[in-house]
Structures are given as structure tokens and as C-alpha cells.
Amino acid sequence: MLICGIDEAGRGPLAGPVVAAAVVFKSNKIITGVRDSKQISRKTREILYKEIVQSSVEYKISVIDNHIIDKINILKATMLAMENCLLNLSNKPSKIFVDGNYFKFENDRHLKYNFEKVVKGDEKIFVISAASIIAKVERDRIMRELNKLYPQYNFICNNGYPTREHINKIKKYGLTPIHRISFCKKYL
């Protein structure tokens, strides 16, 4: 039996995309050390990322940029990213485990999937933890690349999140093309 975990990274930042990942495993697969991506170091996440990619039946990633987030809102953008992941899977899982308490696609398309929402699922369910690591590593890599374009914002450290330093940089330099305008209005 194939099961799938799905999670996202980047709902709260002021800049950059939201990234979703879906990871499919055989139901009996476990990788030691895999847990919520926020509870492990960047170095450990990178090591586990490689192991997850090699051990999974398949994984998919979807990146939704800041312009779409501003246009449709972060919740819809997150659901769009998750749906994109699921639509692109070659191996259809018997069950999908979703992190959080919300999972709904436009026109009720989510109902065609056998899914279970799990609050704090990235701490409880292996396949969701694996998806959280894939999503977090991918988003962090994107933000490191964006840091090369906008080094004054220090995205390599804050990943676009609303740290005091990042907010001060916005006040000093203004917004970049990768900032979420809808998130940043109160800082301008």
C-alpha cells in the first residue's frame, strides 16, 4: 500500500514563495531521524532530504510565487501548491496525510482523494514529516538563491520571515519584486 504525506513551507514570510511537497512511501517505510523540519538543523535536514528522495517511491514539489500569493491569498496559494503536487504524482497513494486542519481545493476537487487532516501532523506522522523536510529544504534553497539578488535583506538568515532585521530593511530599502505586498503593507 502506498501512502502520501503533504506539507508546506513558507506560509508566514514577507518574501518569497510558498512551497508544498508530497512524498509517497510504501506504508511500512520509516527513516530514522525524520521529524518536523522545524525541529532539526539545516545540516540534518539536508542529509535527511537526500535519504527521503532516495527512499521514497516518488515526491513532487510545487512552488507558488509571491505574485500569486498576493493575487489569491496565502491559504488558496498553499492549497494550489498542494493540489499541483498531487496532480503530478505518477503513483496514486491509497491514503494522503495532510498537515493541519484545513484541506480544500476549488470546486471540492479535494474530495476525490482519500485524505486525513492531522493537526501537528509534521510531529506525528512520518510521511508528513518527510514532506515537511522536502518543502523546507526546497524553500530554503530558493531563498539562498534570492539572497544573491537582494543581499541587503539577509534572506540567507531570515528566509523572508518577519524578523526585526528584515522589517528594518524593508523600511530602509523598500520592497523587492519578491516581497508579498499584501503581507508588507503594515511595515511601509
Order of alpha helices (4+ residues) and beta strands (2+ residues): beta-beta-alpha-beta-alpha-alpha-beta-beta-alpha-alpha-alpha-alpha-alpha
